[in-house]
Amino acid sequence: MLIDLTEDLKPVRQAGNTHEGNLWIPAFNLSEKDKADLISGEDLNDRHIHAAQKLLKSQFPYLDGLMDPVLVSTLNIPSPPTQEAVQLHNIPGHWLMSCSLGGYVTVYDSLNTTITSHVRKQLAHVYRPLATGPDNLIQVTIRRCQKQVGGHDCGLFAIANATALANGVDPATVKFQQANMRKHLKLCLEKQKLTMFPHTESDPASHTKRTRKDTVSLHCFCHRHHPGSKTFKCSTCHNIFHLMCMYPRLNCVKRLHEITSKLQCSRCVPQQS
C-alpha cells in the first residue's frame, strides 16, 4: 500500500528547490534532481533523509523520534520523544544516527568521530527527558560501527544504521555493502518500503570493543559536563551556564554569590543599539 506523505514533507526544503524539474516520487516530494543526486553519488539532502525516516515511522509505529532533520538541526523541536526513539542528525557536511533504545542514548557515526558541539546541542534537545541528577546529565554511548569509504555516503549509512536498529539488528554487528547502498535506497524509496541494506556479518570478536562513553549536559551553551565548575543561573531566562564559558574573567573572583545573582546569559543581555 502506497503512503501519501506529501503533506508531511512540505514546505520546500533546504539543499535546493524541491520542484526542480519533474517529480520523481510525488508521495515524498522528491524531484528528478534528487533521484540524479542519489544515483550519481552526491551527498543525500534532508529530503532523502526525511523520506526514509517517514517510511521507518510508518513501518515501525512504536518508534518515537524520526523527526524532521531540519527542525532537529535548528533545535526547533515541538516536543522531545517520550518513548524509545531513533533520530537522524545533520551537522555541517555530515549525517549520523542516534537512538534511545532501552532508555540509553547511543550514537552511530560512519566516520567514528567524537561528539561535536552541534551533535551535543541536538542530543540535549532530542533526549532531554532522559537527563538525570542535579546536573541534568545524559549518558551517551558512542557505538563504533562500519566506517564509510569516501566522503559522500554518510547519509546512506545513517539510514542503513537506523533501518538495522528498527529491525532489531545492532549496526555494529554488520558490514554493509557500500557499493550497493545507493541502488538499494532508490528501490526502497520507489517501493515505499525500507528493508535491510545488503550486508554481511562483522567479526563478533570485535563487538565488545566498539564503545566509547561521553556525557551531555542540559546546562550551558557547551552542553558539556565540567564537574566542580562554577555555574550561575541567568537572572532573566533562569537557565544554568558555566561561568568559565560565559564570563571567564569572573571565574576566579571571590564572593561570586554577590555577582552571579545578577548575571545574564549572552542571549538575554540587552543588545547595544
N, C-alpha and C positions, 0 to 999 in steps of 0.2 A: 504494500500500500504506500503510495507516494504522500509525502507530508508537505503541506503548504507552509513554508517558513518565511515567506516574503515579508510579512508584516514585522516579524521579529528582527529582520536584518536591515531594516531601514533605520536611519536615513543613509544617504550616500556617505561612504566611509573613507578613511584615510588611504594612502597609497594609491591615489589615482581615482578617476571618475568611475563609479560602478557601471555606468552605462556607456562605456567606450565601446562602440561597435554593437553587434547583436549580443543578446544574452545567450550564454552557454547553458546555464541551468536556471531557469526563471524562479524555481522554488527557493533557490539560495541567493538570488540576485547576483549570480556570478556571470561575468561577461566573457566573451571570447578572448579578451586580453588576459583575464585571469586564467583561462584554460591554457593559453600560449605560455604564460609565465610558468605555470606548473610543469608543462611538458618540456620546456626549454632549459630548465634548471635554475630559474631565478628564485629569489627569496619568496617564500609564501607571505602573503599580506594578511591583514586582520580579517578579511572576508573569507579567505580559505579556512583560517583557524576557527572563526565563529561558526561557519557552516558545519565543520567537523564536530565542534562542541554541541551544536544543536542536534546532530544525529545521535551523539552519545547520550544526550539528555532524553531523547525520545526512546532510545533502546534500553536505557538503564535509568528509569524514572526515580529510583531510590537514591541516586547520586545527587548530592547538592552541589552548589558551585556552578562550574561551567558557565560563568558569566561572561558578558561581552568583554573581550580583552581591551577594548578602547576605554570602557568605564573603569576597569581594574587598573590600567596603566596610568590613568589620570586621577586615581583614588576617589572616583565618583561612584562609589558602590551604594546602591539604595539600601541594602541591608546585608550583613555578612551571613554566610551559611550557618545553619544551626544543626545540621546533620553531617555525616561523613561526606567529604567534598573532594572534587577534583577540579583543578583550575590550570589553564594555560596562561602564561605571563609573557608580555612583551616588554623587553628592556631595550635600550638603544642598540639596534642591529642584531638582536638575538631573541629566540624563543626558548622557553623552558617550561617544565610542568611541576606542579606541587599537588599534594593531596593530604587529607587528614583521616585516612582510613584507620580505624582502630582508635581514633582520638588523638593520634600523634601526627605532627606535621612532618612530612618528608618531601624533599626536593630531588627531582631527577633532572639532570642537566647534561646534554650531549657534548658539552665542552668540558664538563667536570671542573668548573671553575669555583672560586669562593663566592659566597653570597655578597653581592654588590649592594650599594646603598639603595638602588632602585628596587631590587628584589626585597630588601628588608622592609621598605615602605609598603610594598604591595602585600607581603606576608602579614605585616602588622594589621593592615586593614581587612584583609580577607579572613584571617583566623583570629580576630580579636576575641571572640567568645572563649577561646581555648587558653587565654592568658591566665596565669595563676600567681598567687603570692602578692605581697605588698608592693613588689616592684613590677607587677604585671608582665611576667615573662612568658614567652612561648619557646618551648624547647624544640629545636629543629634538627632533624637528621638529614644529612646530605648523602644520598644513596648513590654510590658510584655505578654508572651504567655504561652502555656502549658509547664510545666516543666517535663522533661523526668524522668523516673524511671530507675535507674541503670546508668552505665557509658559507654554503647556501642551503644546507639541509636541516638546520636546527628546527624549523617548523614541522618538517616531516617527522623528526624524532620525537618532538613534543606530542604530536598527535598519536604516533605509534605507541609511545610510552603510556599515554592516557588510555588508549584502547586496550592495551595489555592489562592494565590495572582493573579496568571495568570488567574484563573477562576473568579476573581472579589470578592473573599472572604477574609476578614481580618482574618489572622490566630489567632488573639487574641480573636476571637468570637467563636472559635470551640474547641472541645476537641477530639483529635484523639484517636482511639482505639489502644493503643500501641502494644497490643498482636497480632494484625492482620497486622501490618505495613510491616513486612518483607515479608509475603506471598503476600501482595498486590503489593509491589515493584517488586517482582520476576515475577509476572504475567504481570505487566506493561512493564517490560523490554522485556519479551518474545513476547508480542504482539506489542511491539514498539509503545505504546501509553500510556501516563501518564494521569491518571484520579484522581479525588479527593480521598484521602485516607479515609478509614472508619472513621466516626466521628459523634459526636452529638453536639448540640448547647451548648455553655458555658453560664454561668449566665450573662444575659445582664446588671445587676446592677453593675457588676464589670468592665465593659469595659472601662468606663471613668477614672478609677483609675489605668490603666495599662500603664502609660507612665512615662519615665524619660527623661531629657534633657542633652545633652552634646555638646561640641564644638570641632571640629577637625580643626587644622591649617595646612596649607601647609608649614609653616615655621618650620625649625629646625628638628633635628632627632626625637625629642619627639612628634612632631605634636600636642602639647598642646597649648592652648591659655592662656598666662600669661599677663593679662592687666597691662600695665605700666612697664613691664620688659625691661631691656636694651638689645638691639639687635645689631648685626653687619652683614655686608654683606661680605661674603668671597671674598677676592681680586682676587681669581682665578676662581671659579665657579659662583660667584655672587649670590648664594643663601643666604637667611637670616637665622641666627641662634640666639638663646638666649645666651647671654654672660654667664649666670649662668649655662647653660648646657655644654658649650664648654670650657669656661675659668672662672670657678667660682672665682678664686683668683683675677681676674681683675674687678669683679662686683662692687667693692667699690672704684676703682681707679679714681681719678679726672682727668680732661682733657682727657677723653676717646677718643675724636674725633681724637687725635693725634696718638692713638694706633690702634683703630679699623679699620682705613682705610687701614692698612697693614696686618690685621689678615687673616689667612686662616682657613678653617674648617679642621677637622681631616682627611678627605678624600683627601684633596689637599695638606696637609703638606708633603713635601718630606720625604720619608722614609729613616731612617739612615741605611747605609749599614753595 
